[in-house]
Amino acid sequence: MAGYSGKFLRINLSTGQIDQENLDIELAMKFIGGRGLAAYLLAQEIEPETEPLGPANKIIFATGPLTGSQAPTGGRYMVVTKSPLTGTIASSNSGGFWGTELKRAGYDLIIVEGKSDKPCYIYINDNTVQIKDAKKYWGKLVSETTDLLLQETGDSKARVLTIGPAGEKLALLACVMNDKYRAAGRSGVGAVMGSKGLKAIVVRGTGKLSSARDDETKKVLTNIRKKIRENDVTGKGLPTYGTSVLVNLINESGIYPTNNFQGAYFETADKTSGETLADKYLVKNVACFGCPIACGRYSRVDDVEGEGPEYETVWAYGADCGVDDLVAIIKANKWCNEYGLDTISAGATIACAMEMYEKGVIDSDEIDGPALKFGSGEAIVEWTRKMGAGEGFGAKLALGSYRLAEEYGVPELSMSVKKLELPAYDPRGVQGHGLQYATSNRGGCHVRGYMIAPEILGLPEKLDPSSIEGKAVWVKTFQDLTAVIDSLGLCLFTSFALGPDDYKDMFNAIVGQDWTTEALLEAGERIWNIERMFNLKAGISPEEDKLPRRLLTEPIPKGPCKGHVHRLPELLPEYYKERGWNEQGLPTEAKLIQLDIA
Amino acid sequence: MVVEVKLFATFREGRFNERELELPEESSLSDLLKYLKIPEKDAKIIIVNGLATSVEHKLSNHDVIAIFPPIAGG
């Protein structure tokens, strides 16, 4: 069936068993694919209480029905597992070319089970699937591993997904990297690969992907491409300056967290902005598979070069650590890419450590590296390297800010939700976005419902960021739509130019269906609830739908949002109601029956 | 009156990053955009003293004005 390969791989690393199984297409469509289907499968196949780094956990690499299609940005895939960082479901998204290659090889997804007793990698060459020895790659950085695996397999057109040393050492901030520079970044998914002894998955696929309705697809995609091209953001803003063009806007809006969220305005933000990056260090723009936007940046400074840094990275290592040295940020970003670390959580954890150090919670005698002082470029670069290598105090940092702060008796200094570090927007000045942080199924995350779009960017319409009125409905709608886009296999950035009807049109034309927009959004809601139910069964109670105390009780001290705090207690009941959950935040039986997941 | 104007992204090209400007009393944002030769339709986000506002907004002495073209990221 067009859109779905109809097959998936089940690979057990304990036994070496490799099975090719048929995909139940009806079931796949119920959850769309990608993030949604993988969430359902994970919930079916593991006990929610499973130890995330034990052999009973599974890790799923899943494409969506539009991954590898001609739909613009259709190159994305998801890594779904139980997170060792948060204990919630993890679903980390990445672009590049690896997802498309997996689809071309003939598989919608891969389920990896068990644990290898020695380092291994998986090599998929269309129908030939092998588990191979990876001893000589264990310990190597991401770029070198990628180059060596391409050499060993002898196919320069193959695509490589790998972990770096951080994942091997079970750093809870470890990510999965593909195509050298693209990251399934959040929730510690790289540590799950490491716990299974799985260094990499190399894929080569030569199949052709078709659409169900050629004429309709051509017509729909012509219209979609026109919308993306002619949209001011996707056609001009993002291609010209990349994601870090946001630095100045978010700062001028007074919601740019500084010094571990102690402030929300960074006087020298412009020194780290997308404009400065373009002016001084940009080599070229980079695009993922099938992407007309090309927001990626390839930068060079001294002998360090590679993709990035993105907006979130610039913030985490920049303002959040009080650093306005873009060269140091580029170098820290490079270490994250090479060791395989989530740039948001890694930078934010250093910021947390800096506050603990400056407040005397961490003593200078305890650390075996540069002083953890806000503003230190040297500190962000060296501590990132030590986190990646698991050296000394760096190994402690690599477990994330929550565990660090909790160990020292100051958990309130971890700016995280459900133990996942918050990203680059201070929720005290954007009420809807804060509600989304608190209720995200994977913890402190901005890409489960990007409320910055309406509250700051005015997309699709401008909302007052300081108001709470109507925000619960917006958050629910954005969360459900985001689940749809993730599950289709498209990039969230398309949503700056497209609306729900556009995703429905692409899905119908390529897969050959006649869904309504309402049905597609209901599938998004189904996905959201499946993830919520997994978390509840895993012991993540609704009491975890919260924000760090600082953001609820300490007003922003200066700048445009001076005096603001987040009003979560007023927003949460309305959100639960909009979701059709009870007052305690539990999905009702009626809601689960309505969504056909009772 | 004197206002501080900050320009971002493509608006900097051929203009400036940040500058103090003297404007006639009662000037509006619309007047400022005309002075800067920025078409109103291109100035998608305008922030005055930290608050997003529209082109009809009347300016006051010492206002800090940040003007952005359509941008996004994440």
Interface residues (C-beta under 8 A of the other chain):
Chain A: D232 V233 K236 G237 L238 T240 Y241 G242 T243 S244 V245 L246 N248 L249 E252 S253 G254 D270 S273 G274 E275 C295 E310 Y311 E312 H446 V447 Y450 I452 A453 I456 L457 G458 L459 K462 L492 F493 F496 G559 P560 C561
Chain B: K6 F8 A9 T10 R12 N17 K44 I45 I47 N49 G50 L51 A52 A66 F68 P69 P70 I71 A72 G73 G74
